[in-house]
Amino acid sequence: MLTNSVTEQLKIAFPMIMAPMFLVSNEEMVKSAMDSGIMGTFPTLNFRHENELVEVLQHLNAHLQQTDSKGCYGVNLIVQKTNVYYQNHLRICVDNRVPFYITSLGNPKEVIVAAHAYGAKVYCDVTDLHFAEKCAALGCDGFIAVCKGAGGHAGPYSMQELLPLLHQEFPDIPTIAAGGIATGQNIAKALALGAQGVSIGTRFICSEEAKVSNDYKQAILHSTKEDIVLTTRLSGTPSNVINTEYVQRIGLKQNFIEHFLSNHPKTKKYFKMFVQFRGMKALEKAIIPGNYKNIWVAGTSVQDIHDIKPCSVLIHRLIEEYEQVVATK
């Protein structure tokens, strides 16, 4: 196991986050991450029906207290004004004293203030130095450096470009590398570039606990990084998906009217809400077996994924691979 500022701050045994994945992350996956000594997270948007989120948080808190887990859990909140669930989900998370938050796509101030009031930690998704500066000024506890190869929402910069910059400009704020990581070798590379930990998502879609269609998992197993494309059609924000026939048919960019409505001061808020709602519904349909509208979120790490195993096996393998790399240096 590896001890550093991230493991001490987040109370985990190894500085790895099972990334929050829309419609993929579930309670079983998070518990497995906790039991394996890492941080298990999920988007609160995975639990949008009445009392669902409350029940999951109660189960995870009980698991944290009743087991010998060396890991912990956290939630991902989309803090954009367009997220109609945000205020209610934040209230529920604070009421249940969630120990860790990841914020995405907006101003994290409210989450940071609320979480720090009871000692929870907040890491913010950042894709460049400009947004990192804003989050640092608000008192975030760490950064999730969302790089070019990340599944779902992705940044414009590679790990080689973004990680050293964040480490140089913010040496006292831990940085988690996200994007294109699916092996222990990838973990070692990220840490060598200045990260203090890693966030891994796509690798865990091909886990036994992930309740997505087998077609989705097989698509990951048979894809290479060249099969991953960036689209703005899904949510309006650049997102990495597998380049299926359906994705090719609908195109990768918003059309002229969509682009106009997304940027006009009088329409952008409501049109973005519509686009995000439409994207959520499209992804919900895509994970159903037999659906032909295959919009499958995945990162460039697909090239290193060749099997479907329990989360615990995958986590232990990643740690062992990392330790082997370190031992040979």
N, C-alpha and C positions, 0 to 999 in steps of 0.2 A: 504494500500500500504506500501511497505517496502523501506526505503531509506538507501543506503550504498554507498561504493566507486564505485560499478558498475553502479548503477542508476545515480549517479552524473557524472561519466565519460562518459557514453553512452547516457545521457539525456533521460532516460526512467523512468516510474513510478514504475515498479516492475522488479527485477533482473532476468528476464527470457528471453531466446533466443528461438525463433522458429527455430530449427536447419535447416541448408541448406540440402536439400535432392534431390539427383540426379533424375531428371525426375518427381519429385513430387511437389516440391516447385514451386509456381507460383505467379503472380502479385496479384491476388485476396487474396491469403493466407497472403502474406506479408502486404498488406494494412489492413487486418483485425487485424493482430498482432500490427501494428502501432496504430490503432484506439483503441486497448485494453490496450495500455500502456506498451507494451513489445517491444523487438527487433525482427523484422522479417528479415530473411535472406534467400538467395537462392544461389545455385552454378551458377557461370557465364556459366558453361558448359550446363546449361539448355537452353541457347539461343545462338546457334552456327551459325544460318543462318544470312545472311547479314542484318545489321541494327536492328536486333531483340533486342540485348542487349542495344543499344542506346535508342531505343523507350521505353523499360521497365524502364530504369534509369530516363529518362525524365518524365515518368508518376509518378514514385515514388517521385521524387524531387518536382513535382508540388503538389502531394498529401501532402507531408510534409509541404509545404508552405501554402497551401490553406485550410487546415483543422485544427481542434483543437486537433489533435493527441497528445497523451501524450507519444507515443512511437517513434521508429525510425526504420531505415532499414540498412541492410548491405549486402555484398556479400562474397561468399566463393571462393577463388582462389586456385586451385591446382598448386603449384609452382614448381613441378618437371619439369625437362628438357623434360620429355616425353610428357608433355601437349603442343601440338602444338598450342593451342589457347591462351596460357598464356600471351605472350607479347602483343598481340593485345587487349586482354581483360583488362589487367592492364592499358594500355593506355586509353581505352575507359572509364574505371572507374575513373581514375584520371581526365580526361577531364570533366567528369560529377560530379566531387567532391563528390564521394560516401563517406558518413560519417563514415562507419565502415567496417572493413575487417576481415575475418577469413582466415588464411592461413593453408594449409594442404600439407603434403607429400613432403617437400623440404626446401630449404633455404629461409627464409622470408625476408632477408635483403633488397632486391630491393623494396618490397611492403612497408616495414616499412619506408624507406627513402622517397619514393614517397608520402605516405599518410601523414606523419608528416610534409611534406613541406606545406600543407594547413590545418593542424589541425585535420585530421582524426585519428581514433584510430585503432590499429591492435592487435587482439588477435590471438595467435598461437595454433593450435592443438598440444598437447604434450601427450605422452603415458608413459614417464618415466622422471626421474630427469636429465639424461644426455642431452636429447634434450631440456628440460626446461632451463638448464643452457646456452645452445647455444642461445636460443631465448631471454633470459633475457639479455645476453651480447650484443645482437643486438639492444636492446631498445624496445622490444615489450611492449604493454600496459597491456596485460593480457594473461592468459592461458585458453585454453579449455582443461580440463583434460578428455581425451577420455578413458573411462574405459572399463572393460571387457564386460559389457552388452549392449554397444552401437550398434545401427543398422548401417549396412554398415561397414566401416573401424573401427575396435575396437582394444583397447589396451590389454595388458596381465594382467593388475592389476585391482582389484576391487576398488570401491570408498573408502572402509575402508582402503585399503593399500595406494592408491595414494594421496588422498586429504590431509591427515594429513602431509605427507611428503612435498608436495608442500607448504602448509601453513607454515610449520616450516622453510624450506629452503629459501622461498621467501615471507616473511610476508608483504612486501610492494607492491607485484604484485597480483592483483585480480585473483582468480581462479574460473572458471565456471565448474561445474560438468556436465559431459555428459555420459549417459549410464544407462539404466534401470529405467528411471524416467517417471512416468505417473500419479502420484497422489500428492496431497498436502503433504501427509505424507512423500513421497520420497523427496520432496523439503526440508522439515524441517530436514530430516536426513542428506541430503547433506550439508546444511548450518551448522549443528551441527558438521560435520566432518572437517570444515574449509573452505568450498567453500563460495564465496560471491554471487553466482548466479547459475542458472541451464540452461542447454540446452536440449530441448525436441524435438524429431523428430517423432518417431514411432506413438505416440498418435495422431499426426496431419495427418497421412496418412488416418486415419478413421475420416476425416472431410468431410463435404459436399462440401467444396471448392476444395478438392484434386481431380484432374481429372485422376485418375487411375481406372482400371477396378474394378467392384464390386467383382469379384473373389478374387482380391488382398485384398480388405478390409475385406471380409468375412474370408479369411485365417487368418488374424490378429485377428479377433474377436473370432475365434475358436481355437487359438493356446495357448499354455502355454510356460513357459520359457524352458521347456525340448524339445520343438519343434524347438528351435533356435540352429543352428550349425555354426561353424566357417569354412569358406572355403577360399582357396587361388586360386581357379580356376577362380574366377570372374575377378580379376584385378592384381593378383600376390601378393597383400597385404591382410593380414587376414581380412575377412569381415563376419559379421553375417547375415545369411539369414534364411528363414523358410525352414525346412527340408522336402521339397516336394518330390514326387516320381522322378521327373526329376533331382533334386539335388542329390538324392541318386544314380541315374543311372550314372551321369557324374563323381561322386566322389568329395571329398572335398579337395584333395591335387593335386598339379601339378605332372605330371608323371616325370620320370627320365630325359627325353630329355628337357621338359619344364623347370625343375629345373636347368639343366645344362646351357641352353641358357639364363636363367634369371640371372645367377651369373657369367658367363664368361665375362671378361673385354672387349672382342671385340664384344660381341653380346648383352650384357644385356640392353643397352640403347634402341636399336631398337626392341629387342624382347619384352621388357616391353611396348613399344609403341604399338606393335601389340596386346599384351594381353589386354591392357587397352582399345584399340579400339574395340577388339572382345567383351570385357565385356560390354562396352557401348551399343553395338548393341544388345547383349543378353538381357540387361535390358529394352531396348526400345521395344523389341518384347514381353517381359514378361508382360508389363502393358497393352497390347492390349487385349480386351475381346476375349475369345475363344482360346487363344494361349496355346498350351500344354507344351511349354518349360517354366515352371513356376519357375523362379528364382526371388523370392520376398525378397527384403531387409527388415529386421526388427530386433529390439532389444528385449532383454528379458522382456521389459515392456509390451509385448503383454498380459501377464497374468493379467494385470490390465485394459485392454481395452475391454469394453463390449457394446459400442454403437457408432453410427455415428451422430455427431452433427456439427453445424456451429463452425468455429474456435473461434469466440467470446464467445460462450457458454462454450467451453472447457477451454479457458483461464480463464474466470471468475470463473469457477468451481475449477480449480487448485488453484487460489489465495484464494478463500473462504475456501477450504480444508486446505490450509496452515495456514490461520488465525485461524481456529478452533483448529488446533493442538497447536499453540502458546498460544491461550487463555486458554487451559486446563492445561498448565504447571504451 
